[in-house]
């Protein structure tokens, strides 16, 4: 997959622009919003020349999303990474709370990075280079940097060369917590949900590039709804 190597029927000019306006959020009812997503459109375009491309959705299972990919001949795997992380942390906190004190009378302390490494012993267990596209949504906004770094290393390792990651970044803390599902080729639905985690940070452009420093190219799509879409190519 290559931005420069793929032709665009009916499109003139170059495919190297790094920023495009136009993504907007439109309220449809009290619990659902839809946003036009140039990032999703580009993500699907990049995967379109890979037979039976495998997509990893890091949100909850939505039948609409599963059907969308299956109908287009993709393989789809789903792993609710933030939900799994929350359950893991709760379990670890309970384990440490009930664990006996060490020889010096102290409670066990585990760093965030060590906790992340333990989490990855059972999470994101896919063969190296077996996934062609990852829908990361806005998960990185909710992870501590010490946790997001090893997660990104794992995603990079399971991503096929030329594979793509689509991620969303809030320009300010969102008022509501949302989950995401796909409606069509260029529409993402935002579903109101119970808050799984507190919004941890607002990324600056430099921080995003550092997080994805192993990737060879990227594009950013800037919306009017305080959300940036980043598409990163391995």
N, C-alpha and C positions, 0 to 999 in steps of 0.2 A: 504494500500500500504506500502510495507516494502522492503528495499534493501536486508535485510538478509532473509526475509521470502519468497521470490520469486525465483523459480528455473530458470536457464538459459539453455535452450536446446542447446547442442553443445558447451557450454562454461565451462571450468574447472577453478578451483581455487576459490578465494574469491571475493565478490562484495564490499569490503570495501575500495578500493583504493580511495584516495581523489584528485588525480591529474593525468591527462592523456594528453599527447601531441597529435598532429595530426590534429587539426582543422585548415584548410587553406582557404584562399580566392583566387578564380580563376576568372580572368576577362573573361566575355563572350561577352560583347559589351560595348559601351561607357556609357550606362546608367544602366547596370545591372551586378552584380557580384553574384557568388554563393559560399557558404562556406559549407564544410562538418562540420556537427554539432554532436559531440558525446553527447552533452547535450540534444539536441532534441531527439536523439535516446533513451537515458535513460529516458527522460520525458515520451515519448510514451510507453515505456516498463512498467513504473510504473503505468500508467493509464490502461494498457491493461486488467487487471483483474476486472475492474469496469464496470458493465453493463451500457450502455448509459451515460458514464462519461461526465460531463459538463466542457468544457474548456472556459476560458475567455481570449480573445486576446485583449491586451491593445494598439494595433496599429490600423491603418485604416482598413476598410473592403477591403479584397482582395478575389475575387471569387475563385482564386486558393486555398487559405487557407480554405475557407468555404467548397469547394467541397472535399478537402482532408479529413477533419474531418467527414463530413456527410457520405462519402463513407465508412468510417471505423466504422460507427455506433455511433459516438460521437455526443453530442449536443454542439453547438458552439455559443458563444455570443461575440460581438465585441464592445469595447468602446475605442475610440481614445482619450486616457487620456491626452496626451500632447497637442493635438489640442484643446480639450475641456478646458484645463487649460489656454492656451493662450487666447482663446476667453473670458474666465471668467475674467482673469486679465485685459484685455483691457476694458471690460465692467466696472469693478470696478474702474479703473483709470479714465474713463470718468465720472462715477458717482461722484467720489470725486472731480474731476476738476470743475464740475458744481454745487456742493453742496454749500449751504450758509456757511459762517464762523460760528464757535460756539460763545458762549457768550463772550469769551475772545478774539475773533478776529483771532482764529487759524483755519487752514485747518485740516480737519479730518485726523488722522494718524492711520493706521491699521498695526499691526505686521504681519510678514510672517506666523506665526503659526495660528493667528486668521483668516487670509485670507484662509489658508488651511482648517480650520474647517468649514468656510462658504462654501467653494468649495465642501466639502464632504456632505453638506446638499442636494445636487442634483446629485452628482457623485458617482459612484460605489455603487448604491443602489440595492444590492442583499441580499436575506435572509441569515442569519447566517448559515455557514457550508453548503452552497448550491453549491459551486464550487469545482471541483476536481483538476483542473489544471489551472495555470495562466501563460500566456506568457507575461512577463513584458518587454522583449527586453532590450534596453539600456536606458529606461526612467529615471532610477534613476541617471544616469550621468548628467541629464539636470535639475533636481530639486534641489532647495535650501534644505539643511538639515532640516530646520524647516518645510518644506513642505513634504519632503519624509518620515519623521518619522510618522506623522499621516496617510499618505497614506498606509504605511506598516501595521499600526495597523488595518486599515480597511480591507486590503487584508487578513490579518491573521484571522480576524473575519468571513469573508465570505468563507474562505477555509475550506473544509471538513477535519476532522482529518485524517491524512495520505495523504492529498493532497500535491501537489508539485507546486513550483514556479520556472520557468526558467528565469534567468536574465543574461544580457550581460554587461560587464564592460570593457571600453577602458583603456588600459595601458598608453595611451597618447591621447590628443585631436585629434579626427579624422579630416582628411582634408576635407571630404565631409559629409554632413548630409544624412543619409539613413533611409528608411523605410524597414520593413522586411515582407517577406511572405514565406510560406512553399511550397517547390517543391516536396519533397518526404520524406520518413521516416528519412533521415539523411542529408537533404540538405535544407539550408535556402538561399533564394535569397535576396540580398541587392539592393534596388531600389533607385537610386539617386532622391532626392526630395528637394523642397525649404526648407530652414532652418526655422524650427519652433521656435527654441530656441538655445541659445549659450551654448556650452558644459560647464557645471558648475564646474565639479571636476573630479579628478582621484582618485578613491577609493584605499586605502591601504587594505590589507587583514584583518587587525584588524577592520577597519571601516565597512567592509562588514559584518563581523561576529557580530558586535554590532548592525547593522541595522536589521539583521535577528536573533537576540538573542532569540526570542520566539520560533524559529523553533528548532526541536529536532535533526536534522542531516542535513548535507550538503555535496556536492561534488563540486569540481572545475575541469574544463577542460581547460587546457592552450593551446592556439593556437599560431601559428607563425605569425598571422596577427594583433598582438597587442590587441587582444580581449580575455578576460577570460569569460567562461561560468560558471555560478553558478546555481546549482540545490539544492533547499532547501525543506525539507520535514517537514510538520507540525506534 
